[in-house]
Structures are given as C-alpha cells and as structure tokens.
C-alpha cells in the first residue's frame, strides 16, 4: 500500500485577518503551534510507512512559500503543482491525480487541506487504514468528522449502509450543504451525520474515471493542462490557457455528490478547520474565566476572550468579555467573538478601499 499525501494549499484564510494576509495566508503562518499549519499537515503523515513524499497543490504566487516551508522541515516533495489561478478543488485534485497516474499509477492519494488541526493522530491513522482498504476496493472515500455540536458553518455527510468487506466504512447516503441551526441540531442529535472536512482517499485512476463521467469538462481541461505542463524538477506548472478552460467547481459538487461508489469513514480525531478566531478560541488553552491568551497580552475582569499577539503591540483587556483582540504588525482587530465569521467583511472592505485609492 502506497499513498501520496496531496495537500491543497491555495486558500486565502480571510477570516483570520490580520494574522492571515494575501501575501502569506494562514496555512503559511504559525497559528496553533510553533510550526506553520502546512508544515504540521505535511509532518502529520511523514513518518507513517504507507505514505510517500507529498504532492503540494498551490497557486503560482505561493510557490516560493511552499518551497520555503518544505525546506524548513527538511521534506523533499514528490511534486509541487502550481495552478496559474484558482479553479476550485475538483481541478486541484485532478492535476495531482494526473501526475500520480503518469508516475505511479498503482498508488493511492490522500487529499488533505493544508490548514486544519488534528489533535488525535492515532485515530486519524486508524481511519486512514480503513479508508485505504475501501479505496483499494474501488471506493471514493471521504472522512466524516464526528460532530461535537450543531454547527451551521460546515457541510454534512449522511452515513448509509456499512460496507460488507471493510470495517468502519459506510456508503454515503447524501451530502448536505451548510444547514440552518434547527436542521444542524437534528443532524447532531440523530447520529447519522458527520462534518465534511474536505479529506478524501482514493486511487488516481478511480478519481479520474469518476471525473470523466460526472465532470468531463474538468477532466478534459486538467488533462490538457498537464499534458502541456512546464516541468522544472519537482515544480510542475500546468499550461494556463488549458487549465483555465475548465469550470470552477468543488470536488464535492463535481464528483462526490454524484458518484455511486462514494464511501465515508467516521472519525473522531479532535479536528478543527480553524476557520475563524472563534474556532481558534474553541481549541486553545483557556484560564478559569475562559480567556485564551497567545503572546504578550492579559485580561483583567473579563471572561471568554481571545487575545492573540504576534509581532504587534501588547494587549491589555479590561472589563470586556467574549471578544477577540488580535495584534500584529499588519493590523489590529477588535470584535465580538460571535462576529468572527464576519471578519471577511473587513478584508472585502480593505480590498475595495485599496482599489479606490
């Protein structure tokens, strides 16, 4: 069994502004540990016997950051695939699948976002090995994250019948979009639904076959782009015009929701996508008053706050509760913690202001 980690690293992480910036998005920043999030993702599977050297899929503008991050932890990649522009995850996974099909056709591929946190690695490894058995049997496997609460910010995977020949893997009954709170509550209480964390395991051939069936325009554009790619050692640049001719669509909409061989392996592994400052507060160490402090900051007479200082001036919070205060060299954020998802509005405002200047 041989598995290529395929790490998707094209996101912008706008909800973690000002720590995450366009020139250095959150996956390249030390958010939770002393290492960046992409380094933690790469190292998560680097010492596991099934895993081969990683394939990183990123944007052309982030290629130097990917190379720096790999060099800093002493990892040689199998390939760094640099998209000329973002075309969503169906195409990102496709170009990695075409690389694997051309170079090591019998290997599996495990698709992982570059900016997630996983606390329980042993549970992850158990789930990977179950998923790999199902993938070898021809399934397109996704990982269903055991929900800890009724969450409206994630899509859900509904569990179907158990596979007869692989333990702890089920058919996918349905994929569901981000639900309103009452529906999310019923999903959480019903026990048949899992969060969709955007992690997948399958063979390159099976993914490309499904892509050709269900999203042939993505398959054709990706194949053309890789056939005309510029290759410089580990760096692979798909041909721009061919790549951009394909539609912008996610792997879920293009393939997984339509495939008859989609399967899900449930896993409870302390997962977080760290998609907002509130999500970071949820997983960080907190004091008896529920305050989480990173860096040079403190709270007096307050509760439920997240104070995050990284290369910015120190923060003293007095008499405030349930707030996020972030201090960096790039900017300062002060917001109610329950407005964390709206930080993207700040980024949009800054873009408009910059365009008008």
C-alpha positions as CSV (number, residue, x, y, z in Angstrom):
1,X,0.0,0.0,0.0
2,X,1.5,3.3,-1.1
3,X,-0.3,6.7,-0.5
4,X,0.7,10.1,-1.8
5,X,-0.4,12.9,0.5
6,X,-2.0,15.5,-1.8
7,X,-2.0,18.8,0.2
8,X,-4.2,21.6,-1.1
9,X,-2.7,24.9,-0.2
10,X,-4.5,27.6,-2.3
11,X,-6.7,29.1,0.4
12,X,-6.6,32.7,1.5
13,X,-7.8,32.4,5.1
14,X,-9.5,35.7,5.1
15,X,-11.4,35.1,8.4
16,X,-8.1,35.1,10.3
17,X,-7.2,38.6,9.3
18,X,-4.9,40.4,10.3
19,X,-2.7,37.4,11.0
20,X,-3.5,35.8,7.6
21,X,-2.6,38.1,4.7
22,X,-2.9,37.8,0.9
23,X,0.9,37.6,0.7
24,X,1.1,35.0,3.5
25,X,-2.2,33.2,4.1
26,X,-3.0,31.2,7.3
27,X,-1.5,27.9,6.1
28,X,1.9,29.5,6.0
29,X,1.6,31.1,9.5
30,X,2.2,29.6,12.9
31,X,-1.3,29.8,14.3
32,X,-1.6,27.0,16.8
33,X,1.9,25.6,17.3
34,X,5.4,26.8,16.6
35,X,5.2,25.4,13.1
36,X,3.0,26.7,10.3
37,X,-0.2,24.9,9.5
38,X,1.1,23.4,6.2
39,X,4.2,22.1,8.0
40,X,2.1,20.4,10.6
41,X,-0.1,18.9,7.8
42,X,3.0,17.6,6.0
43,X,4.6,16.1,9.1
44,X,1.3,14.5,10.2
45,X,1.9,11.7,7.8
46,X,5.7,12.0,7.0
47,X,6.7,9.2,9.4
48,X,3.8,6.8,8.5
49,X,5.1,3.7,6.5
50,X,2.3,3.9,3.9
51,X,3.0,7.4,2.9
52,X,5.2,8.6,0.1
53,X,6.7,12.1,-0.4
54,X,4.0,14.8,-0.5
55,X,2.4,16.5,-3.5
56,X,1.6,20.1,-2.8
57,X,-1.0,21.9,-5.0
58,X,-0.8,25.6,-4.6
59,X,-1.0,28.9,-6.6
60,X,1.8,30.3,-8.7
61,X,2.1,33.3,-6.3
62,X,2.6,31.0,-3.4
63,X,5.2,28.7,-4.9
64,X,8.1,30.3,-3.1
65,X,6.3,30.0,0.2
66,X,5.7,26.3,-0.3
67,X,9.3,25.7,-1.1
68,X,10.5,27.6,2.0
69,X,8.1,25.7,4.2
70,X,9.2,22.3,2.9
71,X,12.9,23.3,3.2
72,X,12.5,24.5,6.8
73,X,11.3,21.0,7.9
74,X,13.7,19.0,5.6
75,X,11.0,17.4,3.4
76,X,11.6,16.8,-0.3
77,X,8.3,16.8,-2.2
78,X,7.3,14.4,-4.9
79,X,5.9,17.4,-6.8
80,X,4.7,21.0,-6.3
81,X,1.9,21.7,-8.7
82,X,1.4,25.4,-9.2
83,X,-2.0,26.5,-10.6
84,X,-2.0,29.6,-12.8
85,X,-5.2,30.7,-11.0
86,X,-7.6,29.1,-8.5
87,X,-10.1,26.7,-10.2
88,X,-11.5,25.1,-7.1
89,X,-10.8,21.7,-5.6
90,X,-12.1,19.4,-8.4
91,X,-9.3,20.7,-10.8
92,X,-6.7,20.9,-8.0
93,X,-7.2,17.2,-7.2
94,X,-7.4,16.3,-10.9
95,X,-4.0,17.7,-11.7
96,X,-2.5,15.8,-8.8
97,X,-4.3,12.6,-9.9
98,X,-2.9,13.0,-13.5
99,X,0.6,13.4,-12.0
100,X,0.2,10.2,-10.0
101,X,-1.4,8.3,-12.9
102,X,1.7,9.2,-15.0
103,X,4.3,8.5,-12.4
104,X,3.0,5.8,-10.0
105,X,-0.3,4.6,-11.3
106,X,-0.9,1.9,-8.6
107,X,-0.6,4.3,-5.7
108,X,-3.4,5.8,-3.7
109,X,-3.8,9.5,-3.0
110,X,-5.0,11.2,0.2
111,X,-6.3,14.7,-0.2
112,X,-5.9,17.0,2.7
113,X,-6.4,20.7,3.2
114,X,-3.2,22.4,4.4
115,X,-4.8,24.5,7.2
116,X,-6.6,22.1,9.6
117,X,-5.8,21.0,13.1
118,X,-6.0,17.3,14.2
119,X,-5.3,16.6,17.8
120,X,-5.7,12.8,17.9
121,X,-3.3,11.4,15.3
122,X,-3.8,7.8,16.3
123,X,-7.5,8.0,15.5
124,X,-6.6,9.6,12.1
125,X,-4.2,6.7,11.3
126,X,-6.8,4.1,12.1
127,X,-9.3,5.9,9.9
128,X,-6.7,6.2,7.0
129,X,-6.0,2.5,7.1
130,X,-9.7,1.6,6.9
131,X,-10.2,4.1,4.1
132,X,-7.3,2.7,2.2
133,X,-8.8,-0.7,2.2
134,X,-12.1,0.7,0.8
135,X,-10.1,2.7,-1.8
136,X,-8.3,-0.3,-2.9
137,X,-11.7,-2.0,-3.4
138,X,-12.7,0.9,-5.7
139,X,-14.4,3.4,-3.4
140,X,-14.0,7.1,-3.4
141,X,-13.7,7.6,0.4
142,X,-14.3,10.8,2.4
143,X,-13.7,11.3,6.1
144,X,-16.7,12.1,8.2
145,X,-15.7,14.2,11.2
146,X,-17.6,13.3,14.4
147,X,-19.5,16.5,15.2
148,X,-19.2,17.9,18.7
149,X,-22.1,20.4,18.4
150,X,-24.8,21.6,16.0
151,X,-22.6,23.6,13.6
152,X,-24.1,25.7,10.7
153,X,-20.8,26.5,9.2
154,X,-19.9,23.1,7.8
155,X,-21.4,20.8,5.2
156,X,-22.6,17.3,6.4
157,X,-22.2,13.8,5.2
158,X,-25.0,11.4,5.9
159,X,-24.0,7.8,6.6
160,X,-25.5,5.0,4.7
161,X,-25.2,1.2,4.9
162,X,-22.0,-0.3,6.2
163,X,-19.6,-1.9,3.6
164,X,-19.7,-5.6,3.9
165,X,-16.0,-6.2,3.4
166,X,-14.3,-3.2,5.2
167,X,-14.9,-2.5,8.9
168,X,-16.0,1.0,10.0
169,X,-16.6,2.3,6.4
170,X,-20.1,3.1,5.1
171,X,-21.7,4.1,1.9
172,X,-22.5,7.8,1.6
173,X,-26.3,8.3,1.7
174,X,-26.2,12.0,1.0
175,X,-24.1,15.1,1.1
176,X,-25.8,18.2,2.7
177,X,-25.0,21.9,2.3
178,X,-24.4,24.1,5.4
179,X,-27.7,23.8,7.3
180,X,-29.8,26.3,9.3
181,X,-29.5,25.7,13.1
182,X,-32.7,23.6,13.5
183,X,-31.5,21.2,10.8
184,X,-27.9,21.2,12.2
185,X,-29.3,20.3,15.6
186,X,-31.3,17.4,14.1
187,X,-28.2,16.2,12.3
188,X,-26.2,16.3,15.5
189,X,-28.8,14.6,17.7
190,X,-29.6,11.9,15.1
191,X,-26.1,10.4,15.0
192,X,-26.1,9.7,11.2
193,X,-24.4,12.8,10.0
194,X,-20.8,13.9,10.1
195,X,-19.0,17.2,9.3
196,X,-17.4,17.3,5.9
197,X,-13.8,18.2,6.5
198,X,-12.7,18.1,2.9
199,X,-10.4,15.0,3.2
200,X,-10.5,12.2,0.7
201,X,-8.7,8.9,-0.1
202,X,-8.9,7.1,-3.4
203,X,-6.8,5.8,-6.4
204,X,-5.9,8.4,-9.0
205,X,-7.5,6.2,-11.7
206,X,-10.8,5.9,-9.9
207,X,-11.0,9.6,-9.3
208,X,-10.2,10.4,-12.9
209,X,-12.7,7.9,-14.1
210,X,-15.4,9.5,-11.9
211,X,-14.4,12.9,-13.0
212,X,-14.7,11.9,-16.7
213,X,-18.2,10.6,-16.0
214,X,-19.5,13.4,-13.9
215,X,-17.5,16.5,-14.8
216,X,-15.9,15.8,-18.2
217,X,-15.1,19.5,-18.8
218,X,-12.9,19.5,-15.6
219,X,-11.3,16.2,-16.7
220,X,-10.5,17.4,-20.2
221,X,-9.1,20.8,-19.1
222,X,-6.9,19.2,-16.4
223,X,-5.6,16.5,-18.7
224,X,-4.8,19.1,-21.4
225,X,-3.1,21.4,-18.9
226,X,-1.0,18.6,-17.5
227,X,-0.1,17.3,-21.0
228,X,1.3,20.7,-21.8
229,X,2.8,21.4,-18.4
230,X,6.2,23.0,-17.8
231,X,8.3,20.8,-15.5
232,X,11.3,22.1,-13.6
233,X,12.5,19.4,-11.2
234,X,9.7,19.0,-8.7
235,X,7.9,22.1,-9.9
236,X,5.1,21.4,-12.3
237,X,3.2,24.3,-14.0
238,X,0.0,23.2,-15.8
239,X,-0.5,25.1,-19.0
240,X,-2.5,28.2,-18.1
241,X,-5.0,28.5,-21.0
242,X,-5.9,24.9,-20.9
243,X,-6.3,24.8,-17.1
244,X,-8.5,28.0,-17.1
245,X,-10.7,26.5,-19.7
246,X,-12.2,24.1,-17.1
247,X,-15.1,25.1,-14.9
248,X,-14.7,26.4,-11.3
249,X,-16.3,23.6,-9.2
250,X,-15.6,21.8,-6.0
251,X,-14.8,18.1,-5.8
252,X,-18.0,17.6,-3.7
253,X,-20.3,19.1,-6.4
254,X,-18.3,17.7,-9.4
255,X,-17.8,14.1,-8.2
256,X,-18.6,13.1,-4.7
257,X,-22.3,14.0,-4.7
258,X,-22.8,12.2,-8.0
259,X,-20.6,9.1,-7.5
260,X,-22.3,5.8,-6.8
261,X,-19.1,4.5,-5.1
262,X,-18.7,7.2,-2.5
263,X,-18.0,5.9,1.0
264,X,-17.4,7.6,4.3
265,X,-15.2,6.5,7.2
266,X,-16.3,8.2,10.5
267,X,-13.5,9.6,12.7
268,X,-13.4,11.4,16.0
269,X,-9.9,13.0,15.9
270,X,-10.1,16.4,17.6
271,X,-10.5,18.2,14.2
272,X,-10.8,21.9,13.6
273,X,-10.5,23.8,10.4
274,X,-9.5,26.9,12.4
275,X,-11.8,28.8,10.1
276,X,-12.3,31.8,12.4
277,X,-10.9,33.4,15.5
278,X,-13.8,31.9,17.5
279,X,-12.8,28.4,16.2
280,X,-9.2,29.1,17.4
281,X,-10.6,30.1,20.8
282,X,-12.5,26.8,21.0
283,X,-9.3,24.7,20.7
284,X,-6.8,26.9,22.6
285,X,-5.8,26.7,26.2
286,X,-8.0,28.9,28.4
287,X,-7.9,30.0,32.0
288,X,-10.6,29.6,34.6
289,X,-12.5,32.6,33.2
290,X,-12.4,31.2,29.7
291,X,-9.8,33.6,28.4
292,X,-7.3,32.4,25.8
293,X,-4.1,34.4,25.6
294,X,-1.3,34.0,23.0
295,X,1.7,36.3,23.2
296,X,2.1,39.5,25.2
297,X,-1.4,40.1,26.5
298,X,-3.6,39.8,29.6
299,X,-7.2,40.2,30.7
300,X,-8.5,41.8,33.9
301,X,-12.1,41.4,35.0
302,X,-13.2,39.8,31.8
303,X,-14.2,36.3,30.5
304,X,-14.4,34.4,27.3
305,X,-11.9,36.5,25.4
306,X,-9.3,35.5,22.8
307,X,-6.2,37.7,23.0
308,X,-3.7,37.0,20.2
309,X,-0.4,38.9,19.9
310,X,2.0,38.2,17.0
311,X,4.6,40.8,16.2
312,X,2.2,43.6,17.3
313,X,1.9,45.8,20.4
314,X,1.0,44.1,23.7
315,X,-2.7,43.9,24.6
316,X,-4.4,44.7,27.9
317,X,-8.1,44.0,28.0
318,X,-10.0,45.4,31.0
319,X,-13.7,44.6,31.8
320,X,-14.5,43.1,28.4
321,X,-15.9,39.7,27.7
322,X,-16.4,37.4,24.7
323,X,-14.2,39.4,22.5
324,X,-11.4,38.8,20.0
325,X,-8.4,41.2,20.2
326,X,-5.6,40.5,17.7
327,X,-2.5,42.5,17.5
328,X,0.0,42.0,14.6
329,X,2.5,44.1,12.6
330,X,-0.1,44.1,9.8
331,X,-3.1,45.4,11.7
332,X,-5.2,45.2,14.9
333,X,-8.6,43.5,15.1
334,X,-11.2,44.1,17.9
335,X,-14.5,42.3,17.5
336,X,-17.2,40.3,19.5
337,X,-16.2,36.7,19.4
338,X,-19.6,35.7,17.9
339,X,-18.9,38.0,14.9
340,X,-15.7,36.1,13.9
341,X,-17.3,34.8,10.7
342,X,-17.8,38.4,9.6
343,X,-14.1,39.2,9.6
344,X,-14.2,38.5,5.9
345,X,-16.2,41.7,5.5
346,X,-13.2,43.6,6.8
347,X,-11.0,42.1,4.2
348,X,-13.5,42.9,1.5
349,X,-13.7,46.5,2.7
350,X,-9.9,46.8,2.6
351,X,-9.9,45.4,-0.9
352,X,-12.4,48.0,-2.0
353,X,-10.6,50.8,-0.3
354,X,-7.3,49.7,-1.9
355,X,-9.0,49.5,-5.4
356,X,-10.4,53.0,-4.9
357,X,-7.1,54.6,-3.8
